[in-house]
Amino acid sequence: MKLSEEKIDIIQKVIELENEEKLDRIHELLSEEENLNHLSESERRSIERGLKDLDEGRKISYQEFKQRLQQWITS
């Protein structure tokens, strides 16, 4: 199925939904995605770098973490 067809299918299903709980969950998911899109490029790079470091098993001390956080906040 093409992306455009999938989007139309999803929209139709959402329109037909009567379950308020499911609609709330869909709204939450879309809001979370929207919040992620508001990250600056440097914030995204920092998060991606941190995730990569975790995947590779790298660790830093709490003290170093605090220093990096302070630098990031003030930059």
N, C-alpha and C positions, 0 to 999 in steps of 0.2 A: 504494500500500500504506500502511495506517495505521501510525503509530509503534508501537503495541502489537504489530501483526502482524510488523513488521520486527524488533522485539526478540525475539519468540518464534522467528522464523526464524534469527536470529543465535545464540541460545542452543542451538537444535537442532544447528546446524552445529558449534558449539564442542564440544558433547557427543560428536559423532561423529568429531571430529578424532583422528587417531592420530599425527600428526606433531608430535613434541615441540618442534621448532624453531618451528613456527607457533604452538603454544601459548605458548611463551616470549615470542614477539613480541606476542601478544595481551595477555599479562600485563604486559609492559612498557608497552604503550599505556595500559592501564587504570591502571597505577601512576602514569604521568606525568599523566594526567587527575586522578587523586586528589590528587597533589601540588599541582597548580594550584588545586584547590578549597580548599586550606588557606591560601592567601594571604589576608592581611587586606585589608579594603576599601581602606585607604590604599596598600598595596602594589600592588593592582590598578590603582588610579587613577594611581599613579606610572608603572607600566609602560605603561598606555594612553596617558598624556600623552607619554611618551618615544617611543612608536611613532608617535603623531600628529605629533610634532615631526619625526621622521625622514621620514615620508611627505610632509610639507610642505617638506622640504629645510632645516629649521633645524639649525644646528650650534652647539655650544658648545665653548669651549676646554677643554683638559685640566685646567687650573687650576680653572675654574668647575665642571667635572664633579667634581673632588675635593672642592670645597667643598660642593656639593649632596649628594654621597654622605655626607660627614661629618655634615651636618645631618640627613639622612634616618636615618642610623644612630643618632644621639643623640636623635631625636624619639620 
